[in-house]
Amino acid sequence: MHRRWIAETVGIPEHLLRVVAPDIGGGFGAKMHLYPEELLCAWLARELKSAVKWWESRSESHQATSHGRAHTELIEVAFRNDGCILGMKVETLGNVGAYLSNMASGGPTMAGSYGTGTYKIESFEAVAKVIVTNTVPVDAYRGYGRPEAAYIAERTIEAVARHLHLDPVAVRRINFVPQSDFPYHPYGSRSVIYDSGDYQGCLDKAVAAFDYTSRREEQQRLRAAGRYRGIGVAAYTEMCGMAPSRRLAANGFDRGGWESARIAIDSSGRATLYSGSMSQGHGHATALAQIAADTLQMPVENIDVVQGDTKQVQAGHGTFNSRSMPVGGSAAHVCAGRIVAKAKKIAAQMLEVAVEDIAFEDGRFCVVGTNIEPLPFGKVARMAYLGHVLPDGIEPGLDETLFYDPVGMGAPSGVHMAYVEVDPDTGMVEIIDYVAVDDAGTIINPLLARGQIHGGVVQGIGQALYEEARYDRDSGQLLTGSLLDYAVPHADTLPKIRSQFQQTPSPTNPLGVKGIGESGAIGAPPTIVHAVLDALAPFGIAHLDMPLTPQKVWSAIRDAHSSDGV
């Protein structure tokens, strides 16, 4: 995408441009956008006929890189006395900064589109307003639009439960979309389709792992002793693996939703996978190699993965919207299948049997039920390159390129629960326990998937308790311009995050995967906020805007005391 954008803007033909992304570390959306300096460097290099390097300090990056979130949500809800929600009205006010970045308008519109969350709310009206201000552009940041939408749905459910003095878990149960309704079109929408899910199952697992009933009893005992602990629960869903291309274009996202893969087998049988997806610390080299190895039936060590270089990789869209496994992984899977299909034809010619009689088992081509000696994959690969034992119409070599455009998107979901304690004298929040049960469809690599959940939950905790880009109201000066002023979570403030998975395969791609990279960052903010507000319930505090800093919590407790005449 960057090569295309630079070519279109600067006027350099695409074949003369090489974009290389080395080990770039976490991006979380911000590195997807096109920044002016990237265009200026290409233009200057051409004008000066010399290499140009742009170096950005951490402080400059902190101040000028696209910021995230920046929404105000106004919600009205109609409900019955048993907690069943009948209808919602949502008005989203989304700051996009001084000018539009690449996907800026998408956040406010998606926040409205997904505002019913995991709940069956038939009557729904949403208005999204994009607000231009004097701040840095606001754009995609780990789950863009979906964390905001989950916050809309979850704060609404929590408010209903609190108003009716009902258990928040019970209110969620009564409103969940039942498993029998999938694929589900929320509020009758044509463009939003939740492919599969088991929200009750996720909740059951979370409640059991969290030991919800015992924790409620402990909370009441401690509250009587003057200690303020709170339990937070939140459910979420989103849509990942942006596709198909035609549907995206109809919704104003005209970049394309496909992903490419090329698998080249050398004459020894070793594979190289060229993927248009791009790792930013996700472990793609491992997961993509696993996918190809499973289809090619070879050791994962025999597969090299190449990403992030427009000179080597055929084409691609990169990593965003948790699309690397649903789209990039599926591309690798289907491409590997084509390699096997071609190799079967060659093996059939070598064994002088019909291709329908060939089976591929344990990395060997065999004729089941006969004494014919199986052919190892490496031997067939060698014959593919020698070229003298090939069926008519089959070209030499084992090298396939695929552009994979899915038929739809996946809808990951989950339930998170947190247990916190608030110190009323300081406003400090201690997170005692955190349980995450996430349904991302088929899990390719559980270790990498847990890592994605852990990282996302930590980012969500940061949003809920610490992180804020604060501007001066009079001058517009950014007040949190460095990490001296902008707080982030530290290891000693974080709990052990207990992660579990529920696997409800997606019918939209051959792997059944849904995407997991954004899940933790979507589920954690409402979970933590609900836990803190639950702890503050004895003070009559029903709502605080994020981040729930110690000063904000302490001030709310002080104001509650003042209103009581204390």
C-alpha positions as CSV (number, residue, x, y, z in Angstrom):
1,M,0.0,0.0,0.0
2,H,2.8,2.4,0.8
3,R,4.5,1.8,-2.5
4,R,1.3,2.5,-4.3
5,W,0.6,5.7,-2.3
6,I,4.1,7.0,-2.8
7,A,4.0,6.3,-6.5
8,E,0.7,8.0,-6.9
9,T,1.7,11.0,-4.9
10,V,5.3,11.6,-5.8
11,G,5.1,10.4,-9.4
12,I,7.7,7.6,-9.3
13,P,6.7,4.4,-11.1
14,E,5.9,1.5,-8.8
15,H,8.6,-0.7,-10.3
16,L,11.3,1.8,-9.4
17,L,10.2,2.0,-5.8
18,R,11.3,-0.6,-3.2
19,V,9.7,-0.4,0.3
20,V,11.5,-2.5,2.9
21,A,10.0,-3.0,6.4
22,P,12.6,-4.7,8.7
23,D,11.9,-5.7,12.3
24,I,9.8,-2.7,13.1
25,G,8.3,-3.7,16.5
26,G,4.7,-3.1,17.5
27,G,2.6,-0.9,15.2
28,F,-1.0,-1.4,16.4
29,G,-2.4,0.5,13.5
30,A,-0.2,3.6,13.6
31,K,2.4,2.3,11.2
32,M,-0.2,1.5,8.6
33,H,-0.8,5.2,7.8
34,L,1.0,7.3,5.3
35,Y,2.9,10.1,6.9
36,P,4.2,13.3,5.1
37,E,7.8,12.5,5.8
38,E,7.6,9.3,3.8
39,L,6.6,11.3,0.8
40,L,9.1,14.0,1.4
41,C,12.0,11.6,1.7
42,A,11.1,9.9,-1.7
43,W,10.7,13.3,-3.4
44,L,14.0,14.7,-1.9
45,A,16.0,11.6,-2.9
46,R,14.8,12.0,-6.5
47,E,15.5,15.8,-6.5
48,L,18.9,15.6,-4.8
49,K,19.9,12.3,-6.6
50,S,21.2,11.2,-3.2
51,A,20.2,8.9,-0.3
52,V,18.0,10.7,2.2
53,K,17.4,9.5,5.8
54,W,14.7,10.8,8.1
55,W,15.2,10.2,11.8
56,E,12.5,10.7,14.3
57,S,13.0,11.0,18.0
58,R,10.8,9.2,20.5
59,S,9.3,12.5,21.6
60,E,8.5,13.5,18.0
61,S,6.9,10.2,17.4
62,H,4.9,10.4,20.6
63,Q,3.6,13.9,19.6
64,A,3.0,13.5,15.9
65,T,2.1,9.9,15.2
66,S,-1.7,9.4,14.8
67,H,-3.4,9.3,18.2
68,G,-6.2,6.9,19.1
69,R,-9.8,6.7,20.4
70,A,-11.0,10.3,21.3
71,H,-14.7,9.7,21.3
72,T,-17.7,10.9,23.2
73,E,-20.7,8.6,23.2
74,L,-24.3,9.7,24.0
75,I,-26.6,6.8,24.7
76,E,-30.3,6.3,25.3
77,V,-31.6,2.8,26.2
78,A,-35.1,1.3,26.6
79,F,-35.4,-1.8,28.7
80,R,-37.8,-4.0,30.6
81,N,-37.7,-4.6,34.4
82,D,-36.1,-8.0,33.9
83,G,-33.1,-6.3,32.2
84,C,-34.0,-7.2,28.6
85,I,-33.0,-4.3,26.3
86,L,-35.6,-3.3,23.8
87,G,-33.8,-0.5,22.0
88,M,-30.8,1.8,21.9
89,K,-30.0,5.2,20.4
90,V,-26.3,6.2,20.0
91,E,-24.7,9.4,19.0
92,T,-20.9,9.1,18.4
93,L,-18.8,12.2,18.4
94,G,-15.4,11.2,17.0
95,N,-12.4,13.6,17.0
96,V,-10.3,13.1,13.9
97,G,-7.8,15.9,14.5
98,A,-6.9,18.8,12.3
99,Y,-7.1,16.8,9.1
100,L,-8.1,13.3,8.0
101,S,-5.5,10.5,8.2
102,N,-5.9,7.3,6.1
103,M,-8.8,5.7,7.9
104,A,-9.9,8.5,10.2
105,S,-13.6,8.5,9.5
106,G,-13.8,4.8,9.9
107,G,-13.6,4.8,13.7
108,P,-16.7,6.8,14.5
109,T,-18.8,5.0,11.9
110,M,-17.7,1.5,13.0
111,A,-18.3,2.5,16.7
112,G,-22.0,3.1,15.7
113,S,-22.2,0.1,13.4
114,Y,-21.1,-2.4,16.1
115,G,-22.7,-0.6,19.1
116,T,-25.1,-3.4,20.0
117,G,-22.1,-5.7,20.8
118,T,-22.9,-9.3,21.6
119,Y,-26.6,-8.5,22.4
120,K,-29.8,-9.1,20.5
121,I,-31.2,-5.6,20.4
122,E,-33.6,-5.3,17.5
123,S,-34.3,-1.6,17.6
124,F,-31.1,0.4,17.1
125,E,-30.3,3.9,15.8
126,A,-26.8,5.3,15.5
127,V,-25.5,8.6,14.3
128,A,-21.8,9.1,13.9
129,K,-20.4,12.7,13.7
130,V,-16.8,13.2,12.6
131,I,-15.4,16.2,14.5
132,V,-12.4,18.2,13.1
133,T,-10.3,19.8,15.8
134,N,-6.8,21.2,16.3
135,T,-5.2,18.0,17.6
136,V,-2.9,15.5,15.9
137,P,-4.9,13.3,13.5
138,V,-6.7,10.5,15.2
139,D,-6.8,7.2,13.4
140,A,-6.6,3.4,13.8
141,Y,-5.2,2.0,17.0
142,R,-5.6,-1.6,17.9
143,G,-9.2,-2.4,17.1
144,Y,-10.2,0.9,15.7
145,G,-13.9,1.5,16.1
146,R,-14.5,-1.9,17.8
147,P,-13.1,-0.9,21.3
148,E,-15.4,2.1,21.2
149,A,-18.3,0.0,20.1
150,A,-17.8,-2.5,22.8
151,Y,-17.6,0.3,25.4
152,I,-21.0,1.6,24.1
153,A,-22.6,-1.8,24.5
154,E,-21.0,-2.8,27.8
155,R,-21.5,0.5,29.6
156,T,-25.1,0.4,28.6
157,I,-25.6,-3.2,29.9
158,E,-23.9,-2.3,33.1
159,A,-26.0,0.8,33.6
160,V,-29.2,-1.2,33.1
161,A,-28.1,-3.8,35.6
162,R,-27.1,-1.2,38.1
163,H,-30.4,0.7,37.7
164,L,-32.5,-2.4,38.2
165,H,-30.2,-3.8,41.0
166,L,-29.7,-7.0,39.0
167,D,-26.6,-9.1,38.7
168,P,-24.5,-7.9,35.7
169,V,-23.8,-11.5,34.6
170,A,-27.5,-12.3,34.6
171,V,-28.4,-9.3,32.5
172,R,-25.8,-10.2,29.9
173,R,-27.2,-13.8,29.7
174,I,-30.7,-12.6,29.0
175,N,-29.6,-10.2,26.2
176,F,-26.9,-12.4,24.5
177,V,-27.4,-13.4,20.8
178,P,-28.2,-17.1,21.1
179,Q,-25.9,-19.5,19.3
180,S,-28.8,-20.7,17.1
181,D,-29.1,-17.3,15.5
182,F,-25.7,-17.4,13.7
183,P,-24.8,-16.1,11.2
184,Y,-26.3,-13.1,12.8
185,H,-27.2,-9.7,11.3
186,P,-27.4,-7.3,14.2
187,Y,-30.4,-5.0,14.2
188,G,-31.2,-6.3,10.7
189,S,-28.0,-4.7,9.2
190,R,-27.0,-5.9,5.7
191,S,-23.4,-5.0,5.9
192,V,-22.6,-6.3,9.5
193,I,-22.6,-10.1,9.7
194,Y,-21.4,-12.0,12.7
195,D,-20.3,-15.4,11.2
196,S,-20.4,-17.6,14.3
197,G,-20.1,-17.4,18.1
198,D,-21.0,-18.9,21.5
199,Y,-21.3,-16.0,23.9
200,Q,-23.0,-18.1,26.6
201,G,-20.1,-20.6,26.4
202,C,-17.5,-17.9,26.8
203,L,-19.4,-16.5,29.8
204,D,-19.7,-19.9,31.4
205,K,-16.0,-20.5,31.1
206,A,-15.1,-17.1,32.5
207,V,-17.5,-17.3,35.4
208,A,-16.0,-20.8,36.3
209,A,-12.4,-19.7,36.0
210,F,-13.0,-16.5,37.9
211,D,-15.0,-18.3,40.7
212,Y,-17.6,-15.6,40.4
213,T,-19.9,-16.6,43.3
214,S,-17.1,-16.9,45.8
215,R,-15.6,-13.6,44.8
216,R,-19.0,-11.9,45.3
217,E,-19.2,-13.3,48.8
218,E,-15.6,-12.2,49.6
219,Q,-16.4,-8.8,48.2
220,Q,-19.3,-8.3,50.6
221,R,-17.3,-9.5,53.6
222,L,-14.4,-7.1,52.8
223,R,-16.8,-4.3,52.1
224,A,-18.2,-4.7,55.6
225,A,-14.7,-4.4,56.9
226,G,-14.0,-1.1,55.0
227,R,-12.2,-2.5,52.0
228,Y,-13.5,-1.7,48.6
229,R,-13.1,-4.5,46.0
230,G,-14.9,-4.6,42.7
231,I,-15.8,-7.2,40.1
232,G,-15.9,-6.2,36.4
233,V,-17.3,-8.2,33.5
234,A,-17.5,-7.3,29.9
235,A,-18.3,-9.2,26.7
236,Y,-17.2,-8.1,23.2
237,T,-17.4,-8.9,19.6
238,E,-15.8,-7.4,16.5
239,M,-15.2,-8.1,12.8
240,C,-11.8,-9.1,11.5
241,G,-10.0,-9.9,8.3
242,M,-11.3,-7.0,6.3
243,A,-12.8,-8.5,3.1
244,P,-14.1,-9.2,0.5
245,S,-12.8,-6.4,-1.7
246,R,-16.2,-5.6,-3.3
247,R,-18.0,-5.3,0.0
248,L,-15.2,-3.0,1.4
249,A,-15.3,-0.8,-1.7
250,A,-19.1,-0.4,-1.2
251,N,-18.5,0.8,2.3
252,G,-15.9,3.4,1.2
253,F,-12.7,1.3,1.9
254,D,-11.3,0.9,-1.5
255,R,-7.9,-0.6,-0.8
256,G,-8.8,-4.1,-1.5
257,G,-9.4,-6.9,1.0
258,W,-7.3,-9.7,-0.5
259,E,-3.9,-11.0,0.6
260,S,-1.3,-12.8,-1.5
261,A,1.0,-15.8,-0.9
262,R,3.6,-17.4,-3.0
263,I,5.2,-20.8,-2.2
264,A,8.3,-21.8,-4.0
265,I,9.6,-25.4,-3.5
266,D,13.2,-25.9,-4.5
267,S,14.6,-29.1,-6.1
268,S,15.4,-30.5,-2.6
269,G,11.9,-30.1,-1.4
270,R,12.5,-27.1,0.9
271,A,9.8,-24.4,0.8
272,T,9.9,-20.6,0.8
273,L,6.7,-18.8,1.6
274,Y,6.4,-15.2,0.5
275,S,3.5,-13.5,2.3
276,G,2.0,-10.1,1.7
277,S,1.2,-9.9,5.4
278,M,3.8,-8.2,7.6
279,S,4.7,-9.1,11.2
280,Q,5.0,-6.5,13.9
281,G,6.0,-8.8,16.6
282,H,3.1,-11.2,16.1
283,G,5.2,-14.3,15.3
284,H,4.0,-14.6,11.7
285,A,7.1,-16.5,10.6
286,T,6.1,-19.3,13.0
287,A,2.4,-19.3,12.5
288,L,2.5,-19.0,8.7
289,A,5.2,-21.7,8.5
290,Q,2.9,-23.9,10.7
291,I,0.0,-23.4,8.3
292,A,2.1,-24.3,5.2
293,A,3.8,-27.2,7.0
294,D,0.5,-28.7,7.9
295,T,-0.7,-28.8,4.3
296,L,2.7,-29.7,2.8
297,Q,3.3,-32.3,5.5
298,M,6.9,-31.3,6.1
299,P,8.8,-30.1,9.2
300,V,8.2,-26.5,10.0
301,E,12.0,-26.0,9.9
302,N,12.0,-26.7,6.2
303,I,9.9,-23.6,5.5
304,D,11.4,-20.1,5.3
305,V,9.0,-17.1,5.5
306,V,9.7,-13.8,3.7
307,Q,7.8,-10.6,4.4
308,G,8.1,-6.9,4.3
309,D,10.1,-6.3,1.0
310,T,8.3,-5.2,-2.1
311,K,11.3,-6.5,-4.2
312,Q,10.8,-10.0,-3.0
313,V,7.1,-10.3,-2.1
314,Q,4.7,-10.3,-5.0
315,A,2.1,-7.9,-3.5
316,G,0.2,-7.5,-0.3
317,H,-1.8,-5.3,2.1
318,G,0.0,-6.0,5.4
319,T,-1.1,-6.3,8.9
320,F,-4.2,-4.6,10.3
321,N,-7.7,-5.5,11.5
322,S,-6.3,-8.9,12.8
323,R,-6.3,-10.0,9.2
324,S,-3.0,-11.9,9.0
325,M,-4.3,-15.3,9.9
326,P,-7.8,-15.1,8.4
327,V,-6.6,-13.7,5.1
328,G,-2.8,-14.1,5.0
329,G,-2.9,-17.5,6.6
330,S,-5.7,-18.7,4.4
331,A,-3.8,-17.5,1.4
332,A,-0.8,-19.6,2.5
333,H,-3.1,-22.6,3.2
334,V,-4.8,-22.5,-0.2
335,C,-1.5,-21.8,-2.0
336,A,0.1,-24.9,-0.3
337,G,-2.9,-26.9,-1.4
338,R,-2.2,-26.0,-5.0
339,I,1.4,-27.1,-4.6
340,V,0.3,-30.5,-3.3
341,A,-2.3,-30.8,-6.1
342,K,0.4,-30.3,-8.8
343,A,2.8,-32.6,-7.0
344,K,0.1,-35.3,-7.0
345,K,-0.1,-35.1,-10.8
346,I,3.7,-35.4,-11.1
347,A,3.7,-38.3,-8.6
348,A,1.0,-40.1,-10.6
349,Q,3.1,-39.8,-13.7
350,M,6.1,-41.1,-11.9
351,L,4.2,-44.1,-10.5
352,E,2.3,-44.7,-13.7
353,V,-1.1,-44.6,-12.0
354,A,-4.2,-42.3,-12.2
355,V,-4.0,-39.1,-10.2
356,E,-7.2,-40.1,-8.4
357,D,-5.4,-43.1,-6.9
358,I,-2.7,-41.0,-5.3
359,A,-2.9,-40.2,-1.6
360,F,-0.6,-37.8,0.2
361,E,0.2,-39.1,3.7
362,D,3.0,-38.2,6.1
363,G,4.9,-36.3,3.4
364,R,4.8,-39.1,0.9
365,F,2.8,-39.8,-2.2
366,C,1.4,-43.4,-2.2
367,V,-1.1,-45.7,-3.8
368,V,-3.2,-47.0,-1.0
369,G,-3.8,-50.7,-0.9
370,T,-0.9,-51.6,-3.2
371,N,2.8,-52.6,-2.7
372,I,4.0,-49.7,-4.8
373,E,6.8,-47.9,-2.9
374,P,5.7,-44.4,-1.8
375,L,7.4,-41.3,-3.2
376,P,8.9,-38.8,-0.7
377,F,7.9,-35.2,-1.3
378,G,11.5,-34.2,-2.0
379,K,11.9,-36.8,-4.8
380,V,8.8,-35.5,-6.5
381,A,10.1,-31.9,-6.2
382,R,13.3,-32.9,-7.8
383,M,11.5,-34.5,-10.7
384,A,9.4,-31.4,-11.0
385,Y,12.5,-29.4,-11.8
386,L,14.3,-32.0,-13.9
387,G,11.2,-31.8,-16.1
388,H,11.5,-35.1,-18.0
389,V,8.8,-37.0,-16.1
390,L,5.9,-34.6,-16.3
391,P,2.3,-35.2,-17.4
392,D,1.2,-33.5,-20.6
393,G,0.3,-29.8,-20.0
394,I,2.1,-29.5,-16.7
395,E,4.9,-27.0,-16.5
396,P,8.2,-27.8,-14.7
397,G,8.8,-26.6,-11.2
398,L,6.7,-26.3,-8.0
399,D,6.0,-22.6,-7.6
400,E,2.5,-21.2,-7.0
401,T,1.3,-17.6,-6.4
402,L,-2.2,-16.9,-5.1
403,F,-4.3,-13.8,-4.5
404,Y,-6.9,-14.8,-1.9
405,D,-10.0,-12.8,-1.4
406,P,-12.3,-14.2,1.4
407,V,-16.0,-14.5,1.1
408,G,-16.6,-12.6,4.4
409,M,-15.1,-11.5,7.7
410,G,-14.9,-13.3,11.0
411,A,-16.3,-12.1,14.3
412,P,-14.1,-12.9,17.3
413,S,-15.8,-12.6,20.7
414,G,-15.1,-13.1,24.3
415,V,-15.8,-12.4,28.0
416,H,-13.3,-10.8,30.3
417,M,-13.5,-10.5,34.1
418,A,-11.4,-8.5,36.6
419,Y,-11.1,-8.3,40.4
420,V,-9.7,-5.0,41.7
421,E,-9.3,-3.1,45.0
422,V,-9.5,0.7,45.4
423,D,-7.7,2.5,48.1
424,P,-10.2,5.3,49.1
425,D,-7.4,7.4,50.7
426,T,-5.2,7.6,47.5
427,G,-7.5,6.6,44.6
428,M,-5.0,3.9,43.6
429,V,-6.4,0.8,41.8
430,E,-4.9,-2.6,42.3
431,I,-5.8,-5.3,39.8
432,I,-5.9,-8.5,41.8
433,D,-7.0,-11.0,39.1
434,Y,-7.9,-10.9,35.4
435,V,-9.5,-13.7,33.4
436,A,-9.9,-13.6,29.6
437,V,-11.9,-16.1,27.6
438,D,-11.6,-15.4,23.9
439,D,-13.2,-17.1,20.9
440,A,-11.0,-16.4,17.8
441,G,-12.1,-19.5,15.9
442,T,-9.4,-22.1,15.2
443,I,-6.2,-21.3,17.2
444,I,-3.1,-21.8,15.1
445,N,-0.5,-21.4,17.8
446,P,-1.8,-21.2,21.4
447,L,1.4,-19.6,22.8
448,L,1.3,-16.8,20.2
449,A,-2.4,-16.4,20.7
450,R,-2.0,-16.0,24.5
451,G,0.8,-13.5,23.9
452,Q,-1.6,-11.4,21.7
453,I,-4.2,-11.5,24.5
454,H,-1.7,-10.5,27.2
455,G,-0.4,-7.6,25.1
456,G,-3.9,-6.4,24.2
457,V,-5.2,-6.6,27.8
458,V,-2.2,-4.6,29.0
459,Q,-3.0,-1.9,26.4
460,G,-6.6,-2.0,27.4
461,I,-5.6,-1.6,31.1
462,G,-3.5,1.4,30.0
463,Q,-6.5,3.0,28.4
464,A,-8.8,2.3,31.3
465,L,-6.4,3.5,34.1
466,Y,-3.5,5.6,32.8
467,E,-3.2,6.7,29.2
468,E,-4.5,10.1,28.0
469,A,-3.4,12.6,25.3
470,R,-4.3,15.7,27.2
471,Y,-4.4,19.2,25.5
472,D,-4.5,22.6,27.2
473,R,-8.0,24.0,26.7
474,D,-6.8,27.6,26.1
475,S,-3.7,27.2,24.0
476,G,-4.2,23.7,22.5
477,Q,-0.7,22.7,23.7
478,L,-0.2,19.0,24.2
479,L,0.4,18.5,27.9
480,T,1.4,14.9,27.8
481,G,4.1,15.2,25.2
482,S,6.5,12.7,26.6
483,L,6.6,9.5,28.7
484,L,7.4,11.8,31.7
485,D,3.8,13.0,31.5
486,Y,2.1,10.2,29.7
487,A,1.6,7.2,32.0
488,V,1.7,3.6,30.8
489,P,1.2,0.4,32.8
490,H,4.3,-1.1,34.4
491,A,5.0,-4.7,35.1
492,D,4.6,-4.3,38.8
493,T,1.1,-2.9,38.4
494,L,-0.2,-5.7,36.3
495,P,-1.8,-9.0,37.5
496,K,-1.2,-12.5,36.1
497,I,-3.6,-12.5,33.1
498,R,-5.3,-15.9,32.9
499,S,-6.1,-16.6,29.3
500,Q,-8.4,-19.4,27.9
501,F,-9.9,-20.0,24.5
502,Q,-13.2,-21.1,23.1
503,Q,-12.9,-22.2,19.5
504,T,-16.0,-21.6,17.4
505,P,-14.6,-22.0,13.8
506,S,-15.4,-19.3,11.2
507,P,-17.2,-20.5,8.1
508,T,-15.7,-17.6,6.1
509,N,-12.3,-19.1,5.4
510,P,-10.7,-22.6,5.1
511,L,-8.8,-22.4,8.3
512,G,-11.8,-21.4,10.5
513,V,-9.7,-18.6,12.1
514,K,-11.1,-15.2,13.1
515,G,-8.2,-13.0,14.2
516,I,-7.1,-12.3,17.7
517,G,-4.7,-9.4,17.8
518,E,-7.2,-6.7,18.9
519,S,-9.3,-8.9,21.3
520,G,-7.5,-8.0,24.5
521,A,-7.6,-4.2,23.8
522,I,-11.3,-4.4,23.2
523,G,-12.4,-6.4,26.2
524,A,-10.1,-4.9,28.8
525,P,-11.3,-1.2,29.0
526,P,-14.9,-1.9,30.0
527,T,-13.9,-4.8,32.2
528,I,-11.5,-2.6,34.3
529,V,-13.9,0.3,34.4
530,H,-16.7,-1.9,35.6
531,A,-14.6,-3.4,38.3
532,V,-13.5,0.0,39.6
533,L,-17.0,1.4,39.5
534,D,-18.3,-1.7,41.3
535,A,-15.7,-1.1,44.0
536,L,-16.9,2.5,44.2
537,A,-20.6,1.6,44.4
538,P,-20.9,2.2,48.2
539,F,-19.9,5.8,47.5
540,G,-22.8,6.2,45.0
541,I,-20.3,6.7,42.1
542,A,-22.0,5.3,38.9
543,H,-19.8,6.7,36.1
544,L,-16.3,8.0,35.5
545,D,-14.7,8.7,32.1
546,M,-11.5,7.0,31.2
547,P,-8.7,7.1,32.3
548,L,-9.6,6.3,35.9
549,T,-6.4,7.8,37.3
550,P,-5.8,7.9,41.1
551,Q,-6.5,11.6,41.1
552,K,-9.9,11.2,39.3
553,V,-10.9,8.3,41.6
554,W,-9.8,10.1,44.7
555,S,-11.6,13.3,43.7
556,A,-14.8,11.3,43.0
557,I,-14.7,9.8,46.4
558,R,-14.1,13.2,48.0
559,D,-16.9,14.7,46.1
560,A,-19.2,11.9,47.2
561,H,-18.3,12.5,50.8
562,S,-18.9,16.2,50.3
563,S,-22.4,15.6,48.9
564,D,-23.2,13.5,51.9
565,G,-22.1,16.3,54.2
566,V,-19.1,14.4,55.4
